Amino acid sequence: MPRGTKIVATIGPASDTLEILVRMIEAGVNVVRLNFSHGKAQDHIDRALMVREAAKKCGREIAIMADLQGPKIRIGKFEHGRIDLKKGDKFILDANCPLGNQERIGLDYKALPNEVKPTDFLLLNDGLIVLETEFIIGSEIHTIVKIGGELTNNKGINRQGGGLTAPALTTKDREDIKTAMSFQADYVAVSFPKDAADMVLARQLADMAGEPFDHKPMMIAKIERAEAIPLLQEILDVSDGIMVARGDLAVEVGNATVPALQKRMIKMALACNKLTITATQMMESMIVNAMPTRAEVSDVANAVLDGTDAVMTSAETASGKYPVETVQMMAAVCQEAEKSYACELDADFLNARFSRIDQSVAYGALFIAYHLHVKAIVALTESGSTALWMSRRNINIPLFAMTPSRVTQRKVALYRNVRPYELPYHCDGETMMKDAELILLEKGVVKIGDTIVVTWGEPIGKIGGTNALKIVKIGG
C-alpha cells in the first residue's frame, strides 16, 4: 500500500528554490502551503508559479493552500528589539505607545484595552510569557508578570479562555484572498473563525474573487479560538474541512486540553465527510536537527491513527535547516503508522443513511471492495465528490480519482488515501474505463487478472452525476 496520509508543507526562505521544492515533492509533499502572514503579494504569486513548475517537473498535480493571516493580535516593536521580563515585574500594554521599552509596549489591536478586565491572564509569544491584568486606564493595560522571559518585537497575544472580538477577516485578508484567486489557489485556510458566519463570508469573498477565473476554492477553517469549539459542528457544515491548529488553540484552552480536542475534531469531520489537517510543531526539532524526537514521531503517528487527512509542517520546511529531510521523515512515519490503522466497515457505516444517488454508489463501492478484497477502487469523477466520500472510510484499498479536470486533480491531492490521475475525456464510460485500466497497468498498480471496482456517471461529464458501479477484471 502506498502512503495514504497526505503531507502539507509550508514553503519559505529555506525551500523557495525550484530545486529544493522538486526534492520536497519527490519526498512526499502533496500540498504546498503559502503563509500569508509573511511576504508580499508578489512573493506569493511567484511561489505559486514555482509550485506549478515543480509539480510539472515531477509529473503530478500538487495543491496550493493560501493560509490567511487573520486577526493575529500582536504587540508592537521595542526600541532595542527585545526586553527581558522577570516574574513580579510591572508591565504596561499601551495601545498608544509608538515604540516600546522595559516598562511598556504598543499594540496593533487598539481595542484590546476595552476587551480585558482585571484578573484576566494574557499570554504572549505562544504562551511562553504570562501577564495578569491588574487594572485598565484608558489605552493602558497594567499587568504584573507571572511567567517571564525574553520578549521580542511583534509577538502574538492571546487571552486565556479566548473571547477577544477581533473579526476573522481583516482588510489584509480580503486583499490576500484576491491575490490567492489570481493564481487559483486550490484551498483557502481561514485563520481564527469564531463561527459559521466567518466561513460563509470568506467563501463568498473567495468565490467573487475567483469568478473571473471560473474558480471556486475549497475552504478550510482553522480551529484556534476557544469560542469556536462549541460551534464546531456549524463551522464544519459550511466548510470543506478544518485544520486542527494546535498552537493558538492550546494557548487559549490549555495544552492539556488539545490532544482530546484533536481526536474529537477529526472524528466529527470524518462523520460529516469533511477534510482534516493536523498542524503545529509536528517535527519542530527538525528546524535545527536532522532527526526528530521520539515524541514528535509519536505525535505524527497518533494523528494518522486518529484518521487525519494530512499532517502539516510549518517552520520545519519554511525556515528550517532540513526541509527535504523533514518531509522524508514525516512520510516514513505516516507509512509505518498506517500499517496498524484499523481496517473495517463498522456498524456506523452499515447503518449509514443517504439520499443522494452518487453517495450511495460511493458507499456501495466501498462495501463491495472490502468484501471482495479488490486491488483498487477507481472513481471516474468530474468534481471529486465520490472520491471524497470513499476516502472517509479506511478499508486498506487504494483509491484513484481519475478525471480530465486539473483543478479536481489538485483538490483531491489532500484527500486521505486518494491518488489523482489525469484521464482523457471521452463521451462514453466504457472507453474511459479501458483508459483507466491502462493507466493502472502502466503505473504498476494492477496486473492482468486483478479485480478493481469502478464508479462513474452517465451522462459523462455531469458534476455530481455518479450513478454506476462496475466490478472489472483487468484484461478480462
N, C-alpha and C positions, 0 to 999 in steps of 0.2 A: 504494500500500500504506500503510495506517495503521501507526503505530508498534507494533512487536511487543514490544520490551523494556519491562518494567514498571518503575515508579518507586515505591520505598518511601520515605516521608518521615516523619521524626520531628517530632512537634509538641511545643511547649513555650511559654515566655513570649512568643516572637516570633510565634507562629502559633495561639494558642489562643482566637481570636475566630472567631465564625461567618463573618464577612465574609472574613477572610484565608483561612480553611480552604476556603470555597467557591471563592475565586480560585485556590488551590493545586490543587484538584481539577480545575477548568476548565483549568488549565495542564498537567495531565497526571498527577497523583498517582493511583495505583491502590490502594495500601496505606498505611495510616497506622500508624506505629509509636509505641506508648506505652512510654517508657523508665522501667521501674520502679526504676531507680537513683535517681530523683528523684521527689519528691512523695509525698503520702499516698494511701491507698486511695480516698478520696472524690474526690481530684483526677482519678484515672484513670477513675473511674466517670462523672464529669461530662464529661470529654473524650470518652469513648466515646459518650455520648449526643449530644454535639455533632457527632461524626463522622457518626453515623446521620442526624442532621438535615441536615447539609451535603450528604450523599450524596443524600438525598431531594430537596433543592432542585435538585441538578444532574441528577436523573433517572437515576442509575446506582448500582450497588452498589459500595461500597468496603470492602475487607477491613481488619480491625483486627488488628495484631500486638502481643501483650503480650510485651515483652522483659524477662526476669527479670534482676535484678542479679547473681546468682551470688556466689561467694566472692571478691569483689574484695578483695584483701589490701591494706590501707591503713595509712599512718602516722596518728598522732593529730593533735592540734591544738597549735599553738605559742602561747606566752604573748602574743606580739605579732602573731600571724597569719602570720609569714613569717620566714625567715632567708636569708642568703647563704652558700653553701658554696664554698670555694676548693680547687683541686687541692692535695692534700697534707694537708688538714685531717683531724683525727681526729673521728669522729662515731659516736655510740652509738645503736643501735635498742634500746629498752628496753621490754619488754612490760609492766613495772610503772610506767612513767612516766606520771603523770596529766596533766602539761602540759609541753610541750617548750620548749627554749631553744636556744642556739647550740651546745651540746655534745651534746644528746640529744633524742630524741623517742619518744613512746609508739607502741604497735602495737595494732591492733584484732584481729589474728590472733595470739593468745597462744602458739600452738605454733611460731611461726617460729624461735625460738632452738633448738628441737630438730631442725629440718629443714635447717639450713645448716651448713656446715663451713668451716674456713679455706681461703682462695683462691677461694671462691665469689664471683661477681660479682652484686650486687643492683642492679637498675635501677629508678629511681624516676621518677615523672612521665613515663610512656611512654618511658623510656629516655634522657631528656634529662640525668639525673643518674646517675652510675655510682659505686657503692661497692664496694670489695673487702674481703671479710671477713678480719680478721686472727686473731681468736680469739673464743670464746664463754665467758662466765662467767654461769651461772645464767640469769637472764632477759635478760641483756645481750649484744647482738651488737656487738662492737667492730670498726669499719671504718675504712678510710682512703679519702678522696675521690679518685677517679681523674678524673672529669669533674664539675666543679662547676656552680653556677648558683643561681638563686632557687628556694627550696623553700617551698611554702605548705601550709596545712592539708589533711589527708585525701588526699594524693596516693597513687596506687597503687604497689605494689611487685611486681616480678617477679624470679625468679631466672633468670639466663641459662641456657638449656638446659632450663628447666622442672623438673618433678619435685616441686613442692610438693603435699602430700596433702589440702589443704582440700577438703571434699566439694562437689560441684557444686550441690547443692540445700541451701540454708541454711534455717533456721527462717523467715526473712523470705520466701524464695522460696515456701515451702509456703503461707503465708498469701496471698501475691500471686497464686498460682495460683487460689485460691478467689475472690479479687476479680475476676480476669480472667474466670472462668467465670460470675460473677454477671451480666456483660454479654455473655456468649457471644463472647469473642474468637475470631476465626477461626483465628489462628495463635498458638502459644506458642513463643518463642525461648528456648532453654536456654543459659545462659552457662557457659563453661568445662567442658563434659562431657569426661571423660577416657577414657571407654569406653562400650560399648553399654549396660551396666547403668545408667549415669546416665540415659540416654534412656528406657530401659524404665520406670524408676521415675517419671520426670517424666510419661510418658504415663499411667501408672496413676493418679497423683495428679490429673492433669487430667481424665481420664475419670470418676473418682469425684466430683470437684467439679462436673463438668458434668452428672452423671446426673439431678439434679432438674430440669434444663432440657432433658433429652434432647439433649445437645450433646456432641460429641467434636471437639476442635480438632485441627488438623494441627500436627505437632511439628517445629520447626527446630532443628538442632544448630549452635551457634556454634563454629566450629573456631578456637580461640585458645590452646590448650595444646600444647606441643611433643609431649607424650606421646600426644595424640590422632591425630597424623599417621600413625604406623604402624598404628593401629587404625581408620583412616578407613573401610574397607570395612564392618567390622562396625557402626560407628556409622551409616553410610548405610543398612544393611539394616534397622535398627529405627527410622529417622526418615523423615519425609516430605520432608525437604530439609535443606540445610546453608547456613549463612552463612559466607562467607569473611571472617572478622572480622580484618582485617589489622593492627589496632592492637596488641592484646596479643600476637597471634601473632608479629608482627615483633619485638617486644621479646624474646620467648623464643627465637626461632630465627635472628634477624638479618634486617635489612631486605633484604639481597641475595638471601635465600632465597625471599622471599614471592612475587615475580612468577611463578616457575616452579611454585610450590605452587598458586597461584591457578589456573593453567591445568590442572594435574593434577587438582585437586579438582573443577573444573567438568566436565572430561571424564569423570571417574569417576561423578559424579552423573547426567550425561546417559545414560551407559551403563546405569545401573540404574533409569532412569525416575524420578529424584528431582529436586527443585527446587533452585535455587541463587540466592543473593542475594550480591552483591559489595558490601562495605561499607568504610567508614572513609576519611575525608579525601578523598572523591572530588571535591568542589568546595570544599575547605577555605578557600581565599582569599575565597570569596563570603560568609563570615561578616562581613567588613568591606568588601569591594569589590563593585562592581556587575557586574564581569566576572571570569570565571575565568582562570587562567593557561593557556597553551597545553599545559603538561604535564598539567594536570587534565583538559582536553578530551581529550587523548590517552589518559589513564587510563580515562575513561569509555568512550571508543570501543573501546579494547582489551578491556574487559570484555564489551562487546557482541559483538565478534568472537570472543571465547572461547566464547560461547554461553550466557552467564548469563541466567537468567530475569529478574532485576531488579537494578537499581543502587539504592543507598540513600544518603540524606542523614542526617546526624546534627545537629551544632550548626548547620550551614548554615541549616536551616529551624526548628530548635528555639529558637535564641537569636540567630541572625544578623540583620543589617540588611535582607537581601534574600531572604526566604523564597520569595516568588512568582517572582521573577526567577531564583532558583536552579533551581526546577522547570522553568521555561520553557527555560532554557539546557540543562539535562540532557536534556529531551525532544528538543530540536533536535539535540543531539549524537548521541543514540541513533538518531534517524531517519536522519541522514546516514550513520552507520556501517553501518546495516542495508542501505543501498543496495549495499554492496560485500561483504555477507555471502555466503559460499559457499552455493550453492543446488543441491543434488544429492542423489540417493539413492546412497550409496556401497556398496561391496561388503559392508561390515558390516551394512547394512540388508538387502541382498538375501539374505544368509546367516543372518539372524536366525531363531532358533527360539523357538517359544512353544507352550504347551499350553492356553491359555485361549481360548475362542471370541471373547470380547469384544476381546481383544488382537489376535487375527488379523483381525477386522473392521477395527480401527483401522489396522493396517498395510496392509490391502488398500485402504482408502480413500486413504491417502497415495500408494500406488503408482498407482492409477487417476487421482487428481487431478493428480499430477505429469506423467503421460504425456498426459493429455487437456487439460492447461492450463485447468482449470476456473476459474471465478470465485471460488468459495468452497467450503469444507468445513463442513458443519453436523453437529454431534453433538447429537441429541436425547438428553439424558442426565439421569439421576437423581443420580448421585454425582459426575460429572465425570471419572471414570477414563479414559473413551475419549478425551476432550479432552486429558488429561494425556499419554497415550501418543503421540498425534499431535503434540503440541507439542514432543516431544523431537527431532524432525527438522525442519529448515528447508527448505521447498520453495517459499517465497515466495508462498504462497497463504494468505489469512487463514482462521483457524479460528473458528467461532462455536459456543459451548456454549449451547444453548437448553434451559432447564429451568424447571419450576414451583417449584423449591426455591430460596428466597432464600439459604439457607446455602451451597448449591453455587455460586450466582452469585458470592458473596463470595469463596469459596475460589479459584475459577478466575481471579479478578482478578489473581492473582500469576503465573499460567501464561504463559510467553512465547508471544506471537502468538495468544493466545486472547481473544476478547471475549465476555463473558457477556450474554445477553438473557433476559428473563423470557418464558416460553412457557406459556400457559394449559394446564392438564391436560385431556386428552381420553382416552377409553378405546380409541381406535384410532389406529394410526400414520399412516394416510392423512390424517386430519383435522389431526393435528399437523404433518405435512409441509406441508400447504396454509397453515397459520398461519405456519409458518417462512418460506415463500416471501413471504407478505405483509409480514412484518417486514423481510426483506432489501430488498424493493422500497421500503417506506416509508422505510428508513434510507438509501436510495440506494446500497446495496452492489451490487445487481444491477439489470439491466433485462430487459425481455421478450426472450427468445431466448438469454439466457446459460445456461450449464450449471453445475450445482453437484453435489456428492456429499453424500448424506445418510446418516447411520448412526442406527439406533435399535434398540430391543429389544422383543420380544414374548414374554410379555405386558407391556403398558405398565406402567411404574412399578416394575419389579423392579430392585433395585440389582445392578449387575454383569451385567445381562441383555442387553447389546447383542449382537444376533445377526443383524442385517440391514443391507444396504447397497443404496442405490439411486442411479442416475445420473438426475438430474432436469433437464429443460429448462424454464426459467422461462416460464410461460404456455403450455406445451405440453400 
